[in-house]
Structure formats: C-alpha cells, structure tokens
Amino acid sequence: MPNKLPSTTRSLPIALIRAREGIMPPIREMLADAGITEQQWRVLRVLAEYGPQSTSTLASRASLLFPSLTRIAQTMQSKGLITLSRDEDDRRRQLIEITAEGQKIIDDKSRQALKIVADVKRRIGEERYDALLDTLALLDPDSTRGQ
C-alpha cells in the first residue's frame, strides 16, 4: 500500500507558494511603477546592501540561477542600473556594481517597501514575522546567507 501524501493544505512547497502569492501583489505593483522585475529588484537590493561583487556571489545572494543572472544583468546594464567590469586581480571574474540610477530606484521605493513589510508584520505579528524568517533560514542551502 503506497504512503499517503499529506493534504495539500499541509504541504510545505504548496504553502510556501501560497504565502509568496499572498505577499507579492503590493510588491509587484511597486516594482511595476519602477519599471523593474522582481529579479532586478533583488539584484539592486543585494548590490545596495553589500556593494560591488562577483556574479557568482550576487547570484547566490539574490537567489538567482547563474545563467538567469547573466541575462538579467545584461538588461539591467542596458537600462543603466548596474555596471559590469572585470576583476583587476582575476580577469576571469566579472564584477557587478549598482549605478546612481539603480540606487535611486532603491531610495525612491524604500519607504513603500518598508510599508509593505510593516503591513505583513501587522497581519501576522512582529514575533511571528521574525520567527518565520528564522525558521525559513533553516531551510536555506546556503546557511551563511543573510549573516
């Protein structure tokens, strides 16, 4: 007799997708107003927080597959949001840096992004919000991310 799968209401992958869709509409609206995608926002956020970095480090921190980042970076460079350059010490490595125009998007949208976070915290409570982030970090294959 095969093992019975848990109800879809108790399936972690499905619950994570539902939760993501529950919080993304205002974020998508904010990003549409800025003319950027969710992935581009993550790239800008990581660059604004950590500064210039290699493409492999950025891909990991922004939770993007490396080939996807390559394509996204080309689009962002053509929009003037980032610069791409070769590492002086290792010419095989490419470095990505946020431009003033990219930083302006972060600066312009930070108040709205903070409001979205505050709304989520209000919905579930600040303690649950922090506990949720801590719990999800346990599932992160890159345990050093966010530290």
N, CA, C and O atoms as a DFTB+ gen file, in Angstrom:
588 C
 N C O
     1  1       0.847      -1.181       0.000
     2  2       0.000       0.000       0.000
     3  2       0.889       1.239       0.000
     4  3       1.769       1.356       0.853
     5  1       0.680       2.173      -0.941
     6  2       1.549       3.362      -1.005
     7  2       1.304       4.294       0.182
     8  3       0.223       4.329       0.769
     9  1       2.352       5.041       0.506
    10  2       2.230       6.043       1.567
    11  2       1.272       7.127       1.111
    12  3       1.265       7.521      -0.056
    13  1       0.474       7.596       2.037
    14  2      -0.491       8.647       1.698
    15  2       0.189      10.012       1.826
    16  3       0.792      10.326       2.852
    17  1       0.081      10.803       0.782
    18  2       0.637      12.151       0.809
    19  2      -0.167      13.024       1.757
    20  3      -1.370      12.819       1.924
    21  1       0.496      14.009       2.384
    22  2      -0.262      14.931       3.244
    23  2      -1.216      15.763       2.401
    24  3      -1.021      15.939       1.198
    25  1      -2.226      16.258       3.044
    26  2      -3.165      17.153       2.377
    27  2      -2.392      18.319       1.767
    28  3      -1.372      18.749       2.307
    29  1      -2.880      18.820       0.650
    30  2      -2.219      19.977       0.045
    31  2      -2.270      21.193       0.967
    32  3      -1.478      22.122       0.809
    33  1      -3.183      21.197       1.917
    34  2      -3.220      22.304       2.889
    35  2      -2.077      22.198       3.892
    36  3      -1.787      23.156       4.609
    37  1      -1.423      21.027       3.945
    38  2      -0.297      20.816       4.862
    39  2       0.985      20.483       4.095
    40  3       1.915      19.911       4.664
    41  1       1.039      20.832       2.831
    42  2       2.220      20.605       2.011
    43  2       3.099      21.855       2.067
    44  3       2.664      22.943       1.688
    45  1       4.327      21.697       2.535
    46  2       5.224      22.849       2.665
    47  2       5.475      23.557       1.340
    48  3       5.365      24.782       1.293
    49  1       5.806      22.850       0.260
    50  2       6.025      23.574      -1.003
    51  2       4.800      24.373      -1.446
    52  3       4.927      25.514      -1.889
    53  1       3.627      23.776      -1.327
    54  2       2.414      24.489      -1.729
    55  2       2.150      25.663      -0.782
    56  3       1.769      26.746      -1.227
    57  1       2.349      25.452       0.510
    58  2       2.141      26.533       1.488
    59  2       3.085      27.697       1.227
    60  3       2.686      28.855       1.346
    61  1       4.339      27.402       0.872
    62  2       5.300      28.470       0.574
    63  2       4.877      29.264      -0.660
    64  3       4.987      30.490      -0.683
    65  1       4.397      28.567      -1.674
    66  2       3.929      29.254      -2.884
    67  2       2.715      30.126      -2.558
    68  3       2.639      31.278      -2.986
    69  1       1.776      29.574      -1.803
    70  2       0.590      30.352      -1.431
    71  2       0.971      31.575      -0.608
    72  3       0.431      32.661      -0.816
    73  1       1.899      31.397       0.324
    74  2       2.336      32.528       1.157
    75  2       3.009      33.594       0.291
    76  3       2.769      34.787       0.474
    77  1       3.841      33.168      -0.640
    78  2       4.504      34.111      -1.545
    79  2       3.463      34.909      -2.334
    80  3       3.560      36.130      -2.458
    81  1       2.479      34.201      -2.857
    82  2       1.437      34.887      -3.619
    83  2       0.574      35.775      -2.731
    84  3      -0.057      36.717      -3.210
    85  1       0.551      35.473      -1.444
    86  2      -0.197      36.309      -0.512
    87  2       0.482      37.630      -0.188
    88  3      -0.178      38.591       0.208
    89  1       1.806      37.681      -0.354
    90  2       2.520      38.922      -0.033
    91  2       3.027      39.680      -1.259
    92  3       3.413      40.843      -1.144
    93  1       3.032      39.041      -2.428
    94  2       3.650      39.657      -3.601
    95  2       2.834      40.744      -4.310
    96  3       3.449      41.632      -4.900
    97  1       1.501      40.741      -4.297
    98  2       0.784      41.768      -5.086
    99  2       1.227      43.214      -4.837
   100  3       1.457      43.935      -5.808
   101  1       1.360      43.674      -3.591
   102  2       1.808      45.067      -3.442
   103  2       3.264      45.277      -3.867
   104  3       3.637      46.367      -4.301
   105  1       4.070      44.245      -3.743
   106  2       5.471      44.344      -4.181
   107  2       5.523      44.433      -5.698
   108  3       6.265      45.241      -6.257
   109  1       4.733      43.602      -6.357
   110  2       4.691      43.644      -7.830
   111  2       4.204      45.006      -8.323
   112  3       4.722      45.538      -9.305
   113  1       3.223      45.557      -7.646
   114  2       2.718      46.880      -8.025
   115  2       3.813      47.939      -7.870
   116  3       3.989      48.787      -8.745
   117  1       4.542      47.889      -6.763
   118  2       5.633      48.827      -6.513
   119  2       6.696      48.710      -7.610
   120  3       7.193      49.717      -8.115
   121  1       7.036      47.470      -7.972
   122  2       8.078      47.249      -8.968
   123  2       7.619      47.648     -10.367
   124  3       8.407      48.156     -11.164
   125  1       6.351      47.419     -10.657
   126  2       5.814      47.837     -11.966
   127  2       5.907      49.350     -12.099
   128  3       6.230      49.868     -13.168
   129  1       5.623      50.057     -11.009
   130  2       5.743      51.521     -11.028
   131  2       7.185      51.960     -11.284
   132  3       7.424      53.009     -11.883
   133  1       8.145      51.151     -10.827
   134  2       9.561      51.469     -11.018
   135  2      10.086      50.960     -12.356
   136  3      11.190      51.319     -12.766
   137  1       9.300      50.125     -13.039
   138  2       9.728      49.601     -14.332
   139  2      10.773      48.507     -14.242
   140  3      11.574      48.334     -15.160
   141  1      10.773      47.758     -13.127
   142  2      11.734      46.665     -12.975
   143  2      11.002      45.389     -12.549
   144  3       9.860      45.427     -12.089
   145  1      11.689      44.274     -12.715
   146  2      11.131      42.973     -12.352
   147  2      11.508      42.622     -10.911
   148  3      12.335      43.283     -10.285
   149  1      10.877      41.565     -10.411
   150  2      11.205      41.080      -9.066
   151  2      12.682      40.697      -8.973
   152  3      13.350      40.995      -7.982
   153  1      13.182      40.035     -10.017
   154  2      14.577      39.611     -10.009
   155  2      15.522      40.818     -10.046
   156  3      16.544      40.829      -9.360
   157  1      15.179      41.824     -10.842
   158  2      16.006      43.033     -10.901
   159  2      16.012      43.744      -9.549
   160  3      17.042      44.269      -9.127
   161  1      14.872      43.761      -8.876
   162  2      14.795      44.366      -7.542
   163  2      15.723      43.638      -6.578
   164  3      16.436      44.272      -5.800
   165  1      15.716      42.313      -6.628
   166  2      16.591      41.549      -5.736
   167  2      18.052      41.866      -6.017
   168  3      18.846      42.014      -5.088
   169  1      18.412      41.972      -7.293
   170  2      19.794      42.317      -7.645
   171  2      20.154      43.687      -7.087
   172  3      21.208      43.853      -6.472
   173  1      19.282      44.667      -7.300
   174  2      19.557      46.016      -6.782
   175  2      19.652      46.020      -5.259
   176  3      20.534      46.667      -4.695
   177  1      18.753      45.303      -4.595
   178  2      18.770      45.250      -3.134
   179  2      20.093      44.690      -2.617
   180  3      20.697      45.244      -1.698
   181  1      20.536      43.584      -3.216
   182  2      21.779      42.948      -2.783
   183  2      22.969      43.869      -3.042
   184  3      23.839      44.016      -2.183
   185  1      23.013      44.492      -4.225
   186  2      24.122      45.394      -4.533
   187  2      24.119      46.609      -3.619
   188  3      25.183      47.066      -3.200
   189  1      22.946      47.140      -3.303
   190  2      22.859      48.294      -2.411
   191  2      23.313      47.922      -1.000
   192  3      23.907      48.736      -0.295
   193  1      23.028      46.693      -0.602
   194  2      23.399      46.257       0.751
   195  2      24.867      45.860       0.882
   196  3      25.526      46.215       1.859
   197  1      25.380      45.115      -0.114
   198  2      26.720      44.536       0.001
   199  2      27.781      45.223      -0.840
   200  3      28.972      44.992      -0.635
   201  1      27.373      46.067      -1.785
   202  2      28.347      46.715      -2.655
   203  2      28.722      45.835      -3.831
   204  3      28.120      44.782      -4.045
   205  1      29.732      46.271      -4.606
   206  2      30.146      45.523      -5.798
   207  2      30.538      44.094      -5.432
   208  3      31.119      43.847      -4.375
   209  1      30.211      43.162      -6.320
   210  2      30.539      41.773      -6.042
   211  2      30.591      40.963      -7.318
   212  3      30.145      41.401      -8.378
   213  1      31.144      39.777      -7.191
   214  2      31.249      38.881      -8.348
   215  2      29.861      38.387      -8.732
   216  3      28.930      38.391      -7.927
   217  1      29.754      37.966      -9.970
   218  2      28.469      37.472     -10.458
   219  2      28.030      36.232      -9.686
   220  3      26.839      36.072      -9.418
   221  1      28.951      35.360      -9.326
   222  2      28.564      34.138      -8.603
   223  2      28.059      34.470      -7.206
   224  3      27.077      33.881      -6.752
   225  1      28.703      35.391      -6.524
   226  2      28.249      35.802      -5.194
   227  2      26.889      36.478      -5.283
   228  3      25.999      36.206      -4.477
   229  1      26.731      37.352      -6.258
   230  2      25.464      38.056      -6.438
   231  2      24.335      37.076      -6.752
   232  3      23.238      37.199      -6.209
   233  1      24.598      36.112      -7.621
   234  2      23.572      35.122      -7.963
   235  2      23.099      34.389      -6.705
   236  3      21.900      34.191      -6.508
   237  1      24.036      33.996      -5.871
   238  2      23.683      33.294      -4.635
   239  2      22.882      34.193      -3.695
   240  3      21.832      33.792      -3.193
   241  1      23.371      35.393      -3.461
   242  2      22.693      36.303      -2.526
   243  2      21.323      36.755      -3.013
   244  3      20.440      37.026      -2.199
   245  1      21.134      36.840      -4.319
   246  2      19.854      37.277      -4.881
   247  2      18.937      36.096      -5.206
   248  3      17.852      36.281      -5.756
   249  1      19.378      34.887      -4.863
   250  2      18.600      33.669      -5.123
   251  2      18.223      33.546      -6.595
   252  3      17.060      33.361      -6.954
   253  1      19.249      33.654      -7.427
   254  2      19.072      33.529      -8.872
   255  2      20.019      32.465      -9.408
   256  3      21.130      32.305      -8.904
   257  1      19.581      31.747     -10.419
   258  2      20.489      30.841     -11.108
   259  2      21.490      31.687     -11.890
   260  3      21.141      32.745     -12.414
   261  1      22.725      31.219     -11.966
   262  2      23.773      31.989     -12.631
   263  2      23.407      32.371     -14.062
   264  3      23.587      33.530     -14.433
   265  1      22.893      31.433     -14.896
   266  2      22.524      31.830     -16.268
   267  2      21.435      32.910     -16.292
   268  3      21.442      33.781     -17.162
   269  1      20.509      32.850     -15.343
   270  2      19.463      33.880     -15.272
   271  2      20.067      35.229     -14.929
   272  3      19.692      36.250     -15.506
   273  1      21.015      35.234     -13.976
   274  2      21.650      36.497     -13.604
   275  2      22.380      37.099     -14.792
   276  3      22.352      38.315     -14.984
   277  1      23.024      36.278     -15.578
   278  2      23.743      36.781     -16.755
   279  2      22.794      37.547     -17.671
   280  3      23.111      38.648     -18.122
   281  1      21.639      36.964     -17.941
   282  2      20.646      37.609     -18.808
   283  2      20.078      38.859     -18.141
   284  3      19.946      39.897     -18.789
   285  1      19.742      38.772     -16.866
   286  2      19.175      39.900     -16.119
   287  2      20.181      41.050     -16.065
   288  3      19.809      42.212     -16.230
   289  1      21.448      40.726     -15.835
   290  2      22.489      41.755     -15.738
   291  2      22.652      42.511     -17.051
   292  3      22.867      43.723     -17.048
   293  1      22.552      41.809     -18.158
   294  2      22.656      42.487     -19.454
   295  2      21.531      43.498     -19.623
   296  3      21.757      44.618     -20.081
   297  1      20.321      43.101     -19.252
   298  2      19.167      44.010     -19.340
   299  2      19.355      45.200     -18.411
   300  3      19.098      46.343     -18.789
   301  1      19.806      44.922     -17.191
   302  2      19.986      45.999     -16.209
   303  2      21.104      46.960     -16.624
   304  3      21.018      48.165     -16.385
   305  1      22.143      46.418     -17.245
   306  2      23.222      47.272     -17.734
   307  2      22.698      48.185     -18.845
   308  3      23.032      49.369     -18.885
   309  1      21.883      47.641     -19.739
   310  2      21.348      48.466     -20.830
   311  2      20.393      49.541     -20.304
   312  3      20.222      50.580     -20.941
   313  1      19.774      49.297     -19.152
   314  2      18.896      50.295     -18.515
   315  2      19.694      51.304     -17.683
   316  3      19.134      52.284     -17.192
   317  1      20.996      51.065     -17.526
   318  2      21.833      51.972     -16.738
   319  2      21.718      51.773     -15.236
   320  3      22.042      52.677     -14.466
   321  1      21.254      50.583     -14.801
   322  2      21.053      50.325     -13.373
   323  2      22.277      49.720     -12.697
   324  3      22.453      49.848     -11.486
   325  1      23.121      49.060     -13.487
   326  2      24.340      48.436     -12.967
   327  2      25.466      48.620     -13.970
   328  3      25.243      48.945     -15.136
   329  1      26.680      48.404     -13.483
   330  2      27.841      48.339     -14.375
   331  2      28.477      46.965     -14.224
   332  3      28.428      46.353     -13.158
   333  1      29.068      46.502     -15.299
   334  2      29.795      45.238     -15.307
   335  2      31.246      45.550     -15.628
   336  3      31.537      46.331     -16.533
   337  1      32.151      44.937     -14.882
   338  2      33.575      45.137     -15.145
   339  2      34.342      43.869     -14.797
   340  3      33.817      42.977     -14.131
   341  1      35.564      43.800     -15.245
   342  2      36.426      42.655     -14.940
   343  2      37.187      42.940     -13.650
   344  3      37.630      44.062     -13.407
   345  1      37.327      41.909     -12.838
   346  2      38.109      41.995     -11.604
   347  2      39.571      42.222     -11.987
   348  3      40.110      41.508     -12.832
   349  1      40.204      43.203     -11.375
   350  2      41.599      43.521     -11.692
   351  2      42.544      42.389     -11.306
   352  3      43.552      42.169     -11.978
   353  1      42.226      41.664     -10.223
   354  2      43.100      40.582      -9.754
   355  2      42.869      39.273     -10.510
   356  3      43.802      38.494     -10.704
   357  1      41.643      39.034     -10.932
   358  2      41.296      37.804     -11.638
   359  2      40.420      38.183     -12.823
   360  3      39.208      38.346     -12.686
   361  1      41.039      38.319     -13.971
   362  2      40.340      38.813     -15.169
   363  2      39.192      37.891     -15.613
   364  3      38.360      38.289     -16.428
   365  1      39.145      36.663     -15.079
   366  2      38.037      35.762     -15.420
   367  2      36.759      36.143     -14.666
   368  3      35.652      35.824     -15.099
   369  1      36.929      36.821     -13.543
   370  2      35.772      37.194     -12.717
   371  2      35.173      38.508     -13.195
   372  3      35.884      39.464     -13.505
   373  1      33.860      38.528     -13.245
   374  2      33.150      39.752     -13.600
   375  2      32.544      40.330     -12.330
   376  3      31.975      39.602     -11.517
   377  1      32.668      41.639     -12.166
   378  2      32.100      42.329     -11.008
   379  2      30.901      43.156     -11.447
   380  3      30.879      43.732     -12.535
   381  1      29.916      43.195     -10.580
   382  2      28.709      43.972     -10.836
   383  2      28.578      45.012      -9.738
   384  3      28.778      44.725      -8.558
   385  1      28.233      46.237     -10.154
   386  2      28.078      47.347      -9.205
   387  2      26.816      48.122      -9.559
   388  3      26.482      48.289     -10.732
   389  1      26.128      48.588      -8.536
   390  2      24.931      49.393      -8.736
   391  2      25.345      50.797      -9.186
   392  3      26.352      51.327      -8.718
   393  1      24.577      51.390     -10.084
   394  2      24.839      52.765     -10.523
   395  2      23.995      53.727      -9.683
   396  3      23.161      53.304      -8.883
   397  1      24.224      55.002      -9.876
   398  2      23.414      56.013      -9.190
   399  2      21.944      55.863      -9.569
   400  3      21.062      56.045      -8.730
   401  1      21.682      55.534     -10.825
   402  2      20.293      55.342     -11.272
   403  2      19.651      54.129     -10.597
   404  3      18.479      54.173     -10.222
   405  1      20.415      53.052     -10.442
   406  2      19.914      51.874      -9.734
   407  2      19.664      52.185      -8.264
   408  3      18.649      51.775      -7.701
   409  1      20.590      52.910      -7.647
   410  2      20.434      53.295      -6.242
   411  2      19.237      54.212      -6.055
   412  3      18.573      54.171      -5.019
   413  1      18.963      55.037      -7.051
   414  2      17.805      55.940      -6.978
   415  2      16.502      55.146      -6.890
   416  3      15.579      55.547      -6.181
   417  1      16.422      54.028      -7.602
   418  2      15.224      53.186      -7.506
   419  2      15.071      52.660      -6.081
   420  3      13.978      52.685      -5.515
   421  1      16.173      52.185      -5.511
   422  2      16.134      51.696      -4.118
   423  2      15.692      52.824      -3.195
   424  3      14.802      52.641      -2.365
   425  1      16.314      53.985      -3.341
   426  2      15.984      55.126      -2.480
   427  2      14.528      55.556      -2.653
   428  3      13.832      55.824      -1.673
   429  1      14.076      55.620      -3.902
   430  2      12.705      56.062      -4.180
   431  2      11.656      55.079      -3.668
   432  3      10.563      55.490      -3.281
   433  1      11.974      53.797      -3.662
   434  2      10.990      52.773      -3.300
   435  2      11.160      52.257      -1.866
   436  3      10.355      51.444      -1.412
   437  1      12.178      52.710      -1.156
   438  2      12.427      52.157       0.182
   439  2      11.281      52.429       1.154
   440  3      10.926      51.550       1.940
   441  1      10.705      53.610       1.119
   442  2       9.597      53.927       2.022
   443  2       8.405      53.006       1.737
   444  3       7.783      52.485       2.663
   445  1       8.094      52.810       0.462
   446  2       6.987      51.941       0.084
   447  2       7.288      50.483       0.467
   448  3       6.403      49.773       0.944
   449  1       8.523      50.042       0.261
   450  2       8.912      48.675       0.628
   451  2       8.793      48.470       2.137
   452  3       8.331      47.424       2.592
   453  1       9.209      49.469       2.906
   454  2       9.096      49.366       4.365
   455  2       7.641      49.314       4.809
   456  3       7.310      48.636       5.782
   457  1       6.783      50.019       4.108
   458  2       5.353      49.987       4.421
   459  2       4.781      48.596       4.148
   460  3       3.958      48.099       4.918
   461  1       5.208      47.978       3.070
   462  2       4.757      46.629       2.744
   463  2       5.189      45.652       3.836
   464  3       4.402      44.811       4.272
   465  1       6.435      45.768       4.272
   466  2       6.928      44.913       5.359
   467  2       6.126      45.159       6.631
   468  3       5.745      44.212       7.318
   469  1       5.867      46.428       6.947
   470  2       5.089      46.762       8.146
   471  2       3.685      46.174       8.064
   472  3       3.153      45.705       9.070
   473  1       3.084      46.191       6.888
   474  2       1.751      45.612       6.708
   475  2       1.763      44.104       6.959
   476  3       0.848      43.572       7.588
   477  1       2.789      43.418       6.473
   478  2       2.901      41.977       6.711
   479  2       3.095      41.717       8.201
   480  3       2.470      40.816       8.761
   481  1       3.957      42.501       8.843
   482  2       4.171      42.338      10.289
   483  2       2.885      42.579      11.064
   484  3       2.612      41.901      12.054
   485  1       2.109      43.533      10.614
   486  2       0.832      43.823      11.276
   487  2      -0.130      42.646      11.116
   488  3      -0.867      42.309      12.043
   489  1      -0.118      42.027       9.943
   490  2      -1.011      40.885       9.672
   491  2      -0.677      39.665      10.520
   492  3      -1.581      38.997      11.023
   493  1       0.607      39.365      10.686
   494  2       0.968      38.136      11.397
   495  2       1.631      38.384      12.748
   496  3       1.840      37.443      13.513
   497  1       1.961      39.617      13.047
   498  2       2.640      39.933      14.299
   499  2       4.144      39.936      14.105
   500  3       4.690      39.127      13.356
   501  1       4.804      40.856      14.788
   502  2       6.259      41.000      14.610
   503  2       7.022      39.763      15.082
   504  3       7.993      39.354      14.446
   505  1       6.583      39.165      16.199
   506  2       7.264      37.964      16.691
   507  2       7.162      36.825      15.693
   508  3       8.152      36.148      15.418
   509  1       5.965      36.606      15.145
   510  2       5.784      35.545      14.150
   511  2       6.580      35.841      12.886
   512  3       7.146      34.934      12.275
   513  1       6.621      37.102      12.502
   514  2       7.384      37.504      11.317
   515  2       8.858      37.121      11.497
   516  3       9.453      36.485      10.627
   517  1       9.433      37.513      12.628
   518  2      10.837      37.196      12.895
   519  2      11.049      35.689      13.012
   520  3      12.037      35.162      12.501
   521  1      10.128      34.990      13.682
   522  2      10.238      33.530      13.825
   523  2      10.139      32.849      12.459
   524  3      10.845      31.876      12.194
   525  1       9.264      33.361      11.598
   526  2       9.124      32.797      10.255
   527  2      10.424      32.941       9.476
   528  3      10.877      31.986       8.846
   529  1      11.024      34.117       9.512
   530  2      12.299      34.319       8.816
   531  2      13.384      33.404       9.386
   532  3      14.170      32.829       8.633
   533  1      13.428      33.270      10.704
   534  2      14.419      32.381      11.331
   535  2      14.195      30.928      10.918
   536  3      15.150      30.207      10.631
   537  1      12.942      30.504      10.889
   538  2      12.620      29.127      10.506
   539  2      12.973      28.877       9.048
   540  3      13.576      27.854       8.722
   541  1      12.605      29.795       8.173
   542  2      12.921      29.632       6.750
   543  2      14.425      29.610       6.513
   544  3      14.896      28.928       5.603
   545  1      15.177      30.341       7.312
   546  2      16.638      30.348       7.169
   547  2      17.213      28.947       7.413
   548  3      18.264      28.607       6.871
   549  1      16.531      28.140       8.221
   550  2      16.992      26.771       8.478
   551  2      16.912      25.900       7.224
   552  3      17.620      24.898       7.117
   553  1      16.052      26.280       6.277
   554  2      15.898      25.528       5.036
   555  2      16.790      26.053       3.913
   556  3      16.825      25.480       2.824
   557  1      17.505      27.136       4.177
   558  2      18.354      27.760       3.173
   559  2      19.600      26.901       2.956
   560  3      20.357      26.664       3.897
   561  1      19.824      26.429       1.716
   562  2      21.003      25.600       1.469
   563  2      22.316      26.353       1.663
   564  3      23.358      25.731       1.868
   565  1      22.279      27.664       1.602
   566  2      23.466      28.485       1.843
   567  2      23.312      29.095       3.229
   568  3      22.861      30.231       3.375
   569  1      23.688      28.334       4.230
   570  2      23.421      28.742       5.615
   571  2      24.108      30.042       6.019
   572  3      23.778      30.610       7.060
   573  1      25.059      30.523       5.217
   574  2      25.720      31.787       5.556
   575  2      24.965      32.993       5.005
   576  3      25.284      34.132       5.346
   577  1      23.953      32.749       4.143
   578  2      23.212      33.855       3.549
   579  2      22.531      34.655       4.639
   580  3      21.930      34.086       5.551
   581  1      22.622      35.967       4.550
   582  2      21.933      36.850       5.480
   583  2      22.692      37.085       6.771
   584  3      22.212      37.802       7.649
   585  1      23.876      36.490       6.899
   586  2      24.618      36.715       8.146
   587  2      25.634      37.807       7.961
   588  3      26.358      38.141       8.899
